[in-house]
């Protein structure tokens, strides 16, 4: 069945939660990927700062800047027509002040064609969320493992393991909802905790490594299709393995060029024979100059 082509909005996600319909979300960082994800009927495209790792080769997301994010957001916006587009606010784009947060977030909508922004953090981000919502900027929250705090966490570790840590996650989620977020990403938290939070929120939850009880799921595109091979998160399912196909294609290209099998006749355009002969006569006659 062909996907519904009506534009997805934050209200679409709210209606899906109310009806118990799962929400789909996938990352994309460029024009062709955005087209593929959009054509598949995925509800939400996240231009995640994870591009720092899977596209730019950084060890984590911390070196990603606002300008880098806007560059990729613009490309995604040109490729997608239906999905709700969410731009990830990178490290230090929302931590300094509320005013700077609003200014940076506004660029995602005004310059880069995003429909909303996502920022990491719980209760400490309430003032920023309220200011963004007051400015007319839809906000997606993100709690649990927040990769921009990877050094504080001591690595990419499961969050909410203990009763006290789980309680803090619940309080963070409720505070973000009260501040006005339209959805919350729950990353790498125990499934029971994610379910508890999901059942108590009016806004949708989107899980990544948070089990099956969230209102929706998100994965990184490069993990999903097997393009990122440095490591595979436990929660990521690979639905394809395109990296070996790409390697084989490149190796075949190299071999065919070196053995002069490419380009073949079907890849080549020749001048009309009559025009070619006329060209040779012109060259033999010269152009009349000494």
N, C-alpha and C positions, 0 to 999 in steps of 0.2 A: 504494500500500500504506500502510495506517495505521501511524503510528509506534508502536513498543513503548512502553507506558505505565509500564513498571517504572521505579522511581526510579533515576536515574543516581548512582553513587557514585565515589569515587576509584579503587576497585577495578575499576569498569566501564572507566575510561579505561586502566588498566594492561592489562586483558584485550584491549582494542582494539589497543593497541600490539603486544602479543604476537602477535595474529592478523593484523596488518597492515591493520586496518580504520581508515580516516580518522576523526578526531575533529572534530566541529563545535562551534564556540563563537561566540556573538554577544553584543554588549552589549545591555542594557536598563536603563532608568532609572525606569520607572513601571509601574503595574498593567496597562494595556491592552497595552503593548508586551511585557511579560513573558508575558502570555497568548498573544499571537501567536507569539512565539518558541518558547514551550513547546509549543503546539499543532502547530508545524511539526516537532517531534521533534528540535530542536537539543539536543546533549548537555549543553552548559555555557552558563549565562547569567552573564556578567561584568557586575556593576554597577561600571562603570569610572569612575575619576575624570575621564575624558574628558567626563563630563557637565558639568564646569566650562566647557568650550568649546561643546559642541553643544546644551546645554540652558540653561545660565546665562549664556552670552555672554562669559565671561572670555577673555582672549587666550591663556591657557595653563591648565594644571591646578593651578598653585601656590596659588591662593586657596581651593581646596576644603578643607573642614574635616571632622573626624570626624562632627560633628553633621549636616552636610549629607549625607555619605555614608550615615549611618544612616537618615536620613529617606527617601532613595530606595531603600535596601535593603529597608526595611519594605514599601514599596509593591510592589516586585518580588516579594518573598516571598509576598505575598497573591495574586499573579497566576500563579505558577508552581507546578506540582505534581511534574513529572517531572525537569526538568533539575537538574544539579548547580549550586548557587548559590554564586558566588564574589564576595566583597566586596573592592573595591580599597582598600588602606590609603593615605590621602592624605599629602601632603607634611607632614613634621614629626610624624607620628603614630607613627613607628617609628625615627626617627633619634636621639632624645635618649638613651634608655636601654633596655636589655632589659626592665626591669620595666615601663616605660611602654608598650612595644610589646605585651607580653603583656596588659596591662590594656585597651588600646585594641582589640586583636584580639578579646579575649573578648567585647566588646560587640557585635561583628558577629554572633557566633553566639548570644549570650544574649538580646540585645535585638532584633536585626534579622532573625533567621531565616536567616542565611547558613549554608552548609555548610562554607565554607572562606574563607580570605583570600588576597589576592595582595599581594606587596610587591616593590618594585624594588630591584635591586642584586645584586652578585655576592659575592665573598669577604668583603667588609666586612659582609655581613648574615648570615654563618654562625652567629654566636652567637645572634642574634635568632631565626633559623629553628629552631635546636635547642631554644631555650626554648619556642617556640610548639608545636612538635611534642611536647615533653615535657609540655606542658599539655593535650594532646589537641586541638590546633587544627591542622587540615590546612592546609598552606601551598603556594601556587603561586608559583614564582619568576618573575622577569622581568629579562632582560638584553638587551643590544644598545642600541638607543635607549630610554632610560628618560626619559620626558617630564618627570619632576620635576627632571631635571638639564639642562633645556633651556638655561639660561643658561650652565652650565658647558660644554656642548657647542657653544655658539654658534649654536643653532637646531636645527631638527628635521632632523638629518643622518644619513646612512647610517653605521653603525658597523662596525668590523672590516674596513676596506678594505685595511689593510696586513698583512703576515705577522705582525708583532709584535702588532698589535691583535687579529687573529684568534686568536692563541695565548692572549691574555689572556681572550678570551671562552670558549674551551674550558676553561681553568682555572676560570673562574667557574662554568660549568655543572657541572663535575665536583664542585666544592666544595659547590654548592647541593644536588646529588644526595646527596652524602655526609652533608650536614646533615639531610636528611630530607624535602625537597620532594616532592610527588607529581606535579608537572609543571612545565615551564618555558616561559614565553612568550619567543620570540625575535623581537624587533622590529627591522626595518630593518637586516638584516645580509645580506651576499652569500649567494646560494643555495648555493654550494659550502661555505661555512662552516657554514651551517645543516644541511646534509646530514652533514658531518663530525661535528658535535655530536650530531645525532639518532642516528647509527649507533653512537655510543660511550656513549650513556646508556641506562640501564634504564628510566628514567621517560619519559613522553611529552613531546614538544616541540610547542608550539602556535605557528605562525608568523603574523606579520602584517608583510607586506613582506619576508618571508624566503624566498620561493620555494616550489616545490612539494614539497620533500623532507621537510618536517616531518611529524610524526605527525598533526597537525591544523591547522586554520586558524581565525583569529578576525578579525572585522571589526566596525567601529562601525556600529550599526544605522542611524544618521542618514546615514552615507555610503552604506550599502547600498541604501536606498530613496530617496535623493536629497532628503532633507530639509535637509541642511546644505550651503549653497551658497557659503559664503565662500571655500572652496578644496576641491579634491579631491586627496587624496594619490595618488601614482602607483600605489600598490599596491591602492587601493580600487576595486572594480568596482561600478558602480551597476546593480542589477537592476531598479530602478523609478525613476520620476521623479515623486514625489508632490507636490512643491512647486508645480508649475504647476496641478495638479488642485485643490489647496487654495486657491490664489489665485483660480481661476475660481469655485469654490464660494462664497467670501466675496464676490466681486464680484457674483455673481448674487443672493446673499442681500441685499446692500445695495440693489441695483436693485429687487428685488421688494418690499422694505419701503417704499422711497421712492415706488414707483408703486402701493402698496397692493394688490399681487397676493399678498402673504403677510402674515398667514395667510389661506388660503382656507377654504372650508367644511369640507374634509376634515381641517383642522388645528384645528377649532373645536368646542367643546362648548356646546350650548344647553340652558337649563333647559326642562323639560317645560312646554308651553304652558299647561296648567291651573294648574300651580304658579306660573308667571310672572304670570298674571292674578290669582291669589290674593295674590301678593306686592304687586302694584300696588294692590289694594283695601286691603290693610293699610297701605300707605304713605299712601294718600289719607285713611284714617280716622284716622291718627295713633296714638300709643301711649297716649293718655288723660292725658298729663301737660300741665300748663299751660306 
